[in-house]
């Protein structure tokens, strides 16, 4: 059985180029990280080669590659294929999927097409949240049930779960391959629209520094699951403009063992 990952999410260092993310994670003490792939900006013809070289040099294992948006049609498109192929080539454990599709039935068909593209080589995980078409854990369970394939999973983000008002499920269930965790203030649970998006992008906190339920943090850290530290923080970006120093600070303030039996 593979050792559970404790990963630096790509969202912690949005100012870093893809091939620098593994180097930043490694230099900070992490053994794993996420990876952001945007074909419209930084992901050019040399990006895959440079990113793969950085991964091989550091030994970093990718917890996920993001983000594939469900949208427009009922078939997989070239942009989605590129991101999926990167995930396969870099041997990421998961692909992160988010829906902004206006047609529910077509989004299911497109998800199935994506799943067919990657086969059983990687988990295809749907993230729910206020900013997506699928806003709750219950809705995501229904969606994945309709997809009906063992490579389809659900990504729980602790802040989004709190926003949906739902209780923590049995996270040892195989439908949850990994979890995104952070701390936050409870006022985010009443936010909607752009206000909540801004909170999710800028107002996350290191573990133990906000108002998240301590028991939930402890349960997640005590689980066998891979965990991605999704600490998107304007405060950290302003106080640690160097992404190397920012990642080190996140690693220093978020030690998994310190939260296992803390509460």
Buried (B, 14 or more C-beta within 10 A) or exposed (E): EEEBBBBBBBBBBEEBBBBBBBBBBBBBBBBBBBBBBEBEEEBEEEBBEBBBEBBEEBEBBBBBBBBBBBBBBBEBBEBBBBBBBBBBEBEBBBBBBBBEBEBBEBBBBBBBBBBEBBEEEBBBBBBBBBBBBBBBBEBBBEBBEBBEBEBBBBBBBBBBBBBBEBEBBEBEEEBBBBBBBBBBBEEBBEBEEEEBBEBBBEBBBBBBBBBBBBEBBBBBBBBEBBBBBBBBBEEBBEEBEEBBBBBBBBBEBBEBEEBBEBB
